[in-house]
Amino acid sequence: MTTYTPTLDHKLLERLRGAVRGDIVEPGDPGYDEARRVYNAMHDRRPAIIVRAVDSGDVIATVDFARDQGLALAVRGGSHSVPGYGTCDGGVVLDLGLMRGIRVDPETRTAWVEGGCTWADVNHATHAFGLATTGGIVSTTGVGGLTTGGGMGHLARRCGLACDNLVSVDLVTADGHFVACTDEHDSDLFWAVRGGGGNFGVVTSFAFRLHPIADILGGPTFFPLDGDVIRRYRELVAEADERLGAVFVVGLGPPVPFLPERWHGRPLCGMVTCWTGPQDEDDRIRDRVAALGPVLGRHLERMPYPVINTLFDDLVPAGLHHYWKGSFTQGLPDGAIDAFVEYGADTPSIQSVTVVFPLDGACHRVGPEETAFSYRDADFSIALSPTLTTREECEARKDWVRAYHRTLERHSMGGGYVNFMDGDDQDRVRANYRDNHARLTALKRRYDPGNLFRLNHNIAP
């Protein structure tokens, strides 16, 4: 491997050392290889420096340094960015992973969450008070990337997207200014970060609205991979109480004890239930889900809400190789269902799962112009991912997901969810933001005319 060594202004670097409380890691330092590693092992990059920030002052100093040096700046929270935007070659990585403080006010049902937190951190802190908010389906996912992209999860039908539950954010802009953004103060930036990704600055803290959710009925129910099962799922979502989270998956049977061994590694589909309604309705929910088709196996039990956000963790640990595509649909067209069955039968690994997120209910009660996330008329968001153990296997299956995505596009809305896009999807940015793209571009021109924050699905100034 050829190592790229940039020329740094060492006086500025020493000034940076004096300005930050966190560690600065350089090539050759002990722990450099560990510090540069990200979740998606497809990205093996060598930054010039990695700053492990501990507070907003460190963030401001690092942003100023990267800007003044003319270096690429990668901002890393949970490091789950599939295109590898949390790292770079020859630039600066601003690692927020040590900024994981959380304060919960149960009276106002608000949580203040630092930018390096994961959803496991948030769920742990809020569950102590019987509260929760929408936050992904894998607990190791970073709060920052998921929320600024929009933020889907098990609670979206009842509570809206993660970005819909934002009360405020603290943001460091490209000129190094610290801005507290709400609907009343710097409202244009507050609008932009709710779906506009990392294009407008580094969010050092989020304030989330919380909901009284403690224990739930949750877990997966598996069925044969059959179009009729998926059509019944479509009917269930159309009629279901918004308190029913109903993420659907297509893939290969995982090696879990509640699924007969003969189904391990074979194509199937399933629904991950998250019922936040009263416990005395649990049996009704179990029966309704079981009516989708022949039940191959299920683990549908009462559990603390944080547990359901960990069910995929062991399936997709850090260090695997990912390549993703995403799309939105209105309804769930028969053509899309046919694609799930056709391509699902050729799913390349147990870790490669097609995930269908319902986006109705509370998500539809926010207008397309109220946040940067514009697909408020979409009913479902679909994520496609070959996830393999080696780079070679992942490269070999890219054609599978591209063909799968092209087939789905014939039944989709044109753009897709930015957090499900890979690095070769930059040409889709305008479609991803639809009518909001022009406003986002104007704001980008105002707040980041030099495009310092460009390692993302970039809204160019």
Salt bridges, closest charged atoms under 4 A:
GLU14 OE2 - ARG17 NE 3.31
GLU26 OE2 - ARG17 NH2 2.28
ASP33 OD1 - ARG36 NE 2.90
ASP33 OD1 - ARG46 NH1 3.93
GLU34 OE1 - ARG37 NH1 2.37
ASP44 OD1 - ARG36 NH1 2.50
ASP55 OD2 - ARG21 NH1 3.48
ASP64 OD1 - ARG67 NH1 2.86
ASP68 OD1 - ARG67 NH2 3.34
ASP95 OD2 - ARG76 NH1 3.56
ASP121 OD2 - ARG100 NE 2.85
ASP164 OD1 - ARG376 NH2 2.67
ASP175 OD1 - HIS177 ND1 2.98
ASP183 OD1 - ARG194 NH2 3.35
ASP188 OD2 - ARG446 NH1 2.76
ASP228 OD1 - ARG231 NH2 3.21
GLU239 OE2 - ARG288 NH2 2.81
ASP241 OD2 - ARG243 NH2 2.78
GLU242 OE2 - ARG365 NH1 2.86
GLU281 OE1 - ARG284 NH2 2.51
ASP282 OD2 - ARG302 NE 2.76
ASP283 OD1 - ARG286 NH1 3.04
GLU301 OE1 - ARG286 NH2 3.85
ASP334 OD1 - ARG231 NH1 3.94
ASP334 OD1 - ARG234 NH1 2.99
ASP346 OD2 - ARG397 NH2 2.98
ASP360 OD1 - ARG157 NE 2.76
ASP377 OD1 - ARG434 NH1 2.90
ASP379 OD1 - HIS364 NE2 3.57
GLU395 OE1 - LYS398 NZ 3.34
ASP399 OD1 - ARG402 NH1 3.74
ASP424 OD1 - LYS325 NZ 2.62
ASP424 OD2 - ARG402 NH2 3.52
ASP425 OD2 - LYS325 NZ 3.07
ASP448 OD2 - LYS444 NZ 2.79
